[in-house]
Amino acid sequence: MKIRPLQKQDIEKTAKVHKAAFVRQELSDEWIRSNSKAFPRVLYYVAEIHDNEIVGYIHWSQKSGFRQEVVLELEQLAVLPEYHGKGIGTRLIKESLPQINCQLATRDATIKHVIVTTRSDNYAQKLYQKTLGAEVEATISNPYSADEVFMVARNIKMST
């Protein structure tokens, strides 16, 4: 498996992952296509296996302008259901962050904090705690289909 930046030809396959992972959301192709056009504010990475099959993706966003110390949001992480439990989400986080750090270094910027919002009943909270050191800071009552937790990983340290 390879974790690499999203390319234009990956959008349709990535939208299929989005549709499978986020069943209450609509217009998956438009969502992925429009967000991918927001580079470098929005940064997508895909998990690719044999024969260019996309089995997961991660969507990062830089918050509140381009800053020297970047607050990065892990906006979405999705893996096809048949690939759950195989470490793909962990690899998407761990292998995309150094790539982002290298990209940020071209403008002398670094990652300061990572924020994540997710459903309060999402088992991925444990993934964010383990891989990022993120901790729940607040719970927001019912903004979408359930309560959301706001998680923060502070003072991310990485080398380029």
N, C-alpha and C positions, 0 to 999 in steps of 0.2 A: 504494500500500500504506500501511496505517496500523498503527502499533504502539500498542496501548492496553491498559488493564487488562482482565483476564478478567471477563466478566459471567456471571451464572447461565445465561443462554440459550446461552452458548458451550461449556458443559461437554461436551456430546455430541460436537460437532465437534472439540474439543480432544482428547478421548479417542481419536478416530480417528487424529489425528496421533501421539499417544503409542503407540498400537498398531502403527502403521506404522514408527515409529522404534525402538522398543524391543521387538523380537520375542520376546525371552526373558522379558519381564515379562508378567504376567497381570492381569486385572481392571482394564483401563485406565480404564473409567468410574468405578469405585470409587476408584481412585488419584487421579484429577483431582478428583472430587467431594469426597472427604474432605480432601484438602490445601487445596482452595480455601476450605473452611470455617475454616481456621486464620488468616485475615487478622486482623491485620496482620503476624503472625509470618511467614506465607508469602505471597508476592506473585507473582501470575501476570500475565503480559502475553502478548497474542496478536498475531500478524501476520495482518492481515485484508486481503484483496483484494476486488475487485469482488463484488457480490452477497453480502456478508457471509460469504465463504468464508474459513475459518481454515486457513492453510497452515503455521503454525508457532507455537511458544510458548516462553516461558522461565519457569522456576520458580526464584524466589529465596527463601531462608530466612534470617531473622535468627538468629544463633547465640548461645547461652548467655545468654538473657534480653534484655530491652529495655535497652539501654545508650545513653549519650550518644555514644560512639564505637562504631559498629556494625560487627561482623564479619558480612559478608554472604556466604552460600554460593550460588553458582550451582549449584543442585542438578540441574536438567535443562534442556537446550536441545534442541528437536526441530523439524525441518522435514520436511514431506512429501518423500519421495525424488525425486519429479518436479520439485521446486523447489530441489534442492541446487545449489550453485554460482552462485546468483543474488544473493548478498549478504544474504539474509534473516536468517541467524544473526548477522551483523555488526550489522545494523539492530536486531535484538531486543536485543542487548547495549547498543549505543550509545544507543538511544532509550528503553530502559526505565530505565537508571540515573539519568538526570536526573529522571525521573518519581518514582522511589523517593527520590531526594535531596530533592525538594520535599515529599513525604509525610513524610519524616523531619524536615524542618525545622519542621513543625508542632509537634513536641515538642523542638525545639532539639537534634536529633541529626544526626550526619553519618556517612557511610561512612568507616571507617578502612581496613579490608582486605577483599579478596574472596578467598574460597577456592573451589577447584574440584577435584573428584575425577573422574577419567575413566579409561577403559581405556588402558593404556600404548600400545596400537596405534591409538588413535583419532586420526584426522587433525585433529580439532577442537582438539587441543592448540595447533596453530599459530594458530588463531583466538583462543584465550584469551591466547596470548602477544602477538599483534598488537593486539587490542582492549583488553585489560586490563593488559598488561605482566606477566602471570602467569608465574612460573617454577616449575619442578618442584622441590619440597622433599624429597619422599620417594617411594619406590615400595613399595606394599603387595602382597605376594605372594598372588595368587589368592583374593581374598575372594568373588568371584562367578564369572564365567566366564573371567576372565583377570586378569593383574596390573593394579592401579590405580595411577595417579600422583596425588599430592596436590600441587596447585599453589597458589601464593599470589601475589596482587597486593597489594603493600604500599602503605599511605599514599595511597589513592585521593584525588585532589583534584578537586573539581567545584564549580561554582557553581550556585545554585538558580535 
